[in-house]
């Protein structure tokens, strides 16, 4: 019986993916999600739907019929990044959801951002949190890296990609403007207790807009929303004062952020100080944090959570 329920569920998932993507594009040969360049092999998907119909009409209680499962849901030994009816799909991944899909392990991978002609961008993929597929854009865990830096450093990025790290505002803009992203902020207090703040959308402007925090979606989590008051604010460093205060917030607080007057959160402060430190004030004002990590991934992430086959790809 459980087998039958699973097949019915898979059937409706396939129908949903086709109807969702068809609404995005009228191309008869392929359907593209305008947000994250997802391609659905319609021909193969329809064949699988037909197979699902035939399968549910036979013997769904037969738990030994593994060849049918392989035929309908895709064999794990199938060649990655190949599309049997549309030709080869670009092999270079564009996100951690694709780059780490084969082994689902934390680590450094290379991706491309085709819209901005960025190739072989090294990123750290976080696979242990909330279904994985996250690109780490900021990490604070020690005092080994100085975060009190100039505009140019924050623009280009700095640090140790496996340790304290800032991916760079230019890369952040490219990632969030080429593909709609969600944001996950992972926080650990000195007590060791873990908190998180998740936002359904996150987008950064370009340099002419001073890399302003342009979009911030719906909040969920247990850390409290310490970012919403920064929405619409420009990024500031001690040598590029873009905040709303009469004083230079970056200079006063020895960091860089989307300051207003001055902050409700500041994850680029001095580690591990309290005042002017790495703070998320909705937990406790100016309490120093032991660990903080900001991560983004394409949204929606239905593909990853439902572990769909290679007929549904993000390129």
C-alpha positions in Angstrom: 0.0 0.0 0.0 2.8 2.4 0.9 4.4 1.7 -2.5 1.1 2.6 -4.2 0.9 5.9 -2.3 4.5 6.7 -3.2 3.8 6.2 -6.9 0.7 8.4 -6.8 2.7 11.1 -5.1 5.5 10.9 -7.7 2.8 11.2 -10.4 1.4 14.4 -9.0 4.9 15.9 -8.4 5.8 15.3 -12.1 2.5 17.0 -13.2 3.2 19.9 -10.9 6.7 20.5 -12.2 5.5 20.4 -15.8 2.6 22.8 -15.2 4.8 25.1 -13.1 7.5 25.4 -15.7 5.1 25.6 -18.7 3.7 28.8 -17.2 7.2 30.3 -17.3 8.0 29.8 -21.0 6.2 29.0 -24.3 9.1 27.2 -26.0 7.8 23.9 -27.4 11.0 22.0 -26.9 12.0 23.0 -23.4 10.6 24.9 -20.5 12.9 27.3 -18.6 12.4 28.8 -15.1 13.3 32.4 -15.6 14.6 32.6 -12.0 17.1 29.7 -11.9 17.3 28.4 -15.4 15.7 25.1 -14.7 15.1 22.9 -17.7 12.4 20.2 -17.8 12.8 17.4 -20.3 9.1 17.4 -21.2 9.4 14.4 -23.5 11.1 12.2 -20.9 8.8 13.4 -18.2 5.7 12.5 -20.2 7.1 9.1 -20.8 7.5 8.6 -17.1 4.0 9.8 -16.5 2.7 7.2 -18.9 4.8 4.6 -17.2 3.5 5.6 -13.8 -0.1 5.2 -15.1 0.7 1.7 -16.4 2.5 0.8 -13.2 -0.3 1.8 -10.9 -2.6 -0.3 -13.1 -0.5 -3.5 -12.5 0.7 -4.7 -9.1 1.6 -1.9 -6.8 1.9 -4.3 -3.8 4.8 -6.3 -5.4 7.7 -5.0 -3.4 10.2 -6.9 -5.5 9.6 -5.0 -8.8 12.7 -2.8 -8.5 13.2 -2.6 -12.3 10.0 -0.6 -12.6 11.3 1.9 -10.0 14.5 2.3 -11.9 12.7 2.8 -15.1 10.2 5.3 -13.7 12.2 7.3 -11.2 15.7 7.1 -12.8 18.6 4.9 -12.1 21.2 6.2 -9.7 23.9 5.1 -12.2 22.6 7.4 -15.0 25.1 9.7 -16.6 24.9 13.2 -14.9 24.4 16.4 -17.0 23.1 14.5 -20.0 19.7 15.1 -21.6 18.6 12.3 -23.9 16.2 14.3 -26.1 17.5 17.9 -25.8 21.2 17.2 -26.3 23.9 17.9 -23.8 23.2 20.3 -21.0 26.1 22.6 -19.9 28.2 20.7 -17.5 29.3 23.6 -15.4 27.0 24.0 -12.4 25.5 27.4 -11.5 24.7 26.7 -7.8 25.6 24.4 -4.9 22.3 22.6 -5.5 23.8 21.2 -8.7 27.6 21.3 -7.9 27.2 19.1 -4.7 24.3 17.0 -6.0 26.4 13.9 -6.6 28.0 13.5 -3.1 26.0 15.9 -0.9 29.1 16.8 1.1 30.3 20.1 2.5 33.3 21.5 0.7 34.7 23.8 -2.0 33.2 23.5 -5.5 33.4 25.6 -8.6 30.4 27.2 -10.3 29.7 29.6 -13.1 27.4 32.6 -13.4 26.7 32.7 -17.1 24.8 36.0 -17.0 27.9 37.8 -15.8 30.5 35.7 -17.6 31.9 34.4 -14.3 33.6 31.1 -14.6 35.2 28.7 -12.1 34.1 30.7 -9.1 35.2 28.8 -6.0 32.4 28.6 -3.4 31.9 26.7 -0.2 28.8 24.5 -0.3 27.0 23.8 3.0 25.1 20.4 2.8 24.2 19.7 6.4 21.7 22.5 7.0 18.0 22.6 5.9 18.4 20.1 3.0 21.7 21.6 1.8 22.5 23.3 -1.5 23.7 26.5 0.3 26.5 28.8 -0.9 28.3 30.4 2.0 28.6 34.1 1.6 29.9 35.0 5.1 31.4 33.0 7.9 32.7 34.2 11.3 34.3 31.7 13.6 37.5 33.1 14.9 39.6 36.3 15.0 42.1 35.1 12.4 40.8 37.4 9.6 40.5 41.2 10.0 37.0 42.3 8.9 37.7 46.1 9.4 38.5 46.6 5.7 38.1 49.1 2.9 35.4 49.1 0.2 37.6 47.4 -2.4 38.2 44.4 -0.2 34.5 44.0 0.5 33.8 44.4 -3.2 36.2 41.6 -4.2 36.0 39.3 -1.2 38.6 38.1 1.3 39.4 35.5 3.8 39.8 31.7 4.0 36.9 30.0 2.1 36.9 27.2 4.7 37.2 29.5 7.6 36.5 33.2 8.2 35.3 34.4 4.9 33.5 37.1 2.8 32.5 36.1 -0.7 32.6 39.7 -2.0 29.8 42.1 -2.9 30.3 41.8 -6.6 29.9 38.0 -6.5 26.9 38.5 -4.1 25.2 40.8 -6.5 25.9 38.5 -9.5 24.5 35.5 -7.6 21.4 37.2 -6.3 20.5 39.1 -9.5 21.0 36.2 -11.9 18.9 33.8 -9.9 16.3 34.5 -7.2 17.9 33.4 -3.9 16.7 32.7 -0.3 18.9 33.5 2.7 19.7 31.5 5.7 21.6 33.0 8.7 23.0 30.4 11.1 24.0 31.7 14.5 25.6 30.0 17.5 25.8 31.8 20.9 28.7 31.5 23.4 26.5 29.0 25.3 26.6 26.7 22.2 22.9 27.1 21.5 22.1 27.4 17.8 19.6 29.8 16.2 18.6 30.7 12.7 16.9 33.3 10.6 15.6 32.4 7.2 14.4 34.8 4.5 12.4 33.7 1.4 14.2 36.2 -0.8 17.6 38.0 -0.7 18.9 40.4 -3.3 21.8 42.8 -3.5 22.1 45.8 -5.9 25.2 46.6 -8.0 28.1 48.9 -7.2 26.3 52.0 -8.7 23.6 51.3 -6.1 26.3 50.8 -3.4 25.3 47.1 -3.2 22.1 48.1 -1.4 20.0 45.4 0.3 17.2 45.6 -2.3 15.0 42.6 -1.4 14.4 40.7 1.8 11.6 38.1 1.8 9.4 36.7 4.5 11.2 35.8 7.8 11.1 32.5 9.6 13.3 31.1 12.4 14.1 31.4 16.1 16.8 34.1 16.1 14.5 37.0 15.5 14.4 39.3 12.5 17.5 41.6 12.9 17.7 42.3 9.2 14.4 44.0 8.3 15.5 47.4 9.4 18.5 47.2 7.0 16.3 46.6 4.0 16.9 49.3 1.3 20.1 50.4 3.0 23.4 50.8 1.1 26.5 49.0 2.1 29.0 51.0 4.1 32.7 50.7 4.9 35.0 53.1 6.9 36.2 54.6 3.6 32.7 54.7 1.9 30.1 56.1 4.3 26.6 55.4 2.9 24.6 55.1 6.2 21.8 57.3 7.5 23.7 58.4 10.6 25.6 61.7 11.1 28.5 59.6 12.2 30.3 56.9 10.2 28.8 53.7 11.5 31.5 51.5 9.9 34.3 53.5 11.7 32.4 53.5 15.0 31.6 49.8 15.0 34.9 48.7 13.3 33.2 46.7 10.5 31.1 47.0 7.4 27.4 46.4 6.8 24.1 47.7 5.4 24.0 50.3 8.2 21.2 52.6 9.0 21.6 54.4 12.4 23.6 52.2 12.9 22.4 48.5 13.2 20.1 45.8 14.4 22.6 43.2 13.1 26.2 43.4 12.3 28.0 40.2 11.4 31.2 41.9 10.1 32.1 43.4 13.5 35.2 42.7 15.6 35.4 39.0 16.8 34.6 38.2 19.6 33.9 41.5 21.3 30.4 42.4 22.6 29.9 46.0 21.8 31.0 46.7 18.3 31.4 42.9 17.8 29.6 40.2 15.8 26.0 40.9 16.8 22.4 39.8 16.1 20.5 42.2 18.4 17.2 40.3 18.4 18.9 37.6 20.5 20.4 40.1 22.9 21.7 43.6 22.1 25.5 43.6 21.5 26.0 40.1 22.8 29.0 38.6 21.1 28.4 35.5 18.9 30.5 32.4 18.8 29.7 31.6 15.2 27.8 33.2 12.4 27.2 32.1 8.8 25.2 33.6 6.0 24.2 31.3 3.1 22.1 31.6 -0.1 20.5 29.1 -2.5 18.1 29.3 -5.5 14.4 29.4 -4.7 12.2 27.5 -4.9 14.2 24.4 -3.8 11.5 21.8 -4.5 13.9 20.0 -6.9 16.4 19.2 -4.1 13.9 18.4 -1.4 12.0 15.9 -3.5 15.2 14.4 -5.0 13.9 14.5 -8.6 15.7 12.8 -11.4 18.1 14.2 -14.0 15.1 15.1 -16.2 14.7 18.1 -14.0 17.9 20.2 -13.9 19.2 23.6 -13.0 21.9 24.8 -15.4 
